[in-house]
């Protein structure tokens, strides 16, 4: 991807961080701009713990999801192709909630849409590690 960044095909990590930071302070995107990308691979089928820590919320929550379907961002009417440089971590993932202590996100097959930028800043959960502790 570095080569594609150098030639201006994709925005750089710094460019994505600056774009997210332009969102209003207190918004999810502004919060995400303060976090490093921790999942560089295609996340479909991974267990991902979402970043739900203060200052995003008033208290910490644990929400673990499995991304199951990717949806590209819609382009403005009349635009057929995304302009260059293309955004990093654009689009949303339809995710199944597999663990949650957040009152708004019950588990048991509940599906939620999560921005790709948030998934990329989540923490990959290793199920073998979790099962070894129990």
BELGI-V276939 format. One record per helix or strand of 3 or more residues. SS is the DSSP state (@ for helix, = for strand). FROM is the first residue (numbers start at 1). TO is the last residue. If there is no record, write none. Layout:
ss = [SS:SS]
from = [FROM:FROM]
to = [TO:TO]
This chain:
ss = [@:@:@:=:=:=:=:@:@]
from = [2:13:28:47:63:92:111:116:127]
to = [6:21:32:49:71:100:115:120:133]
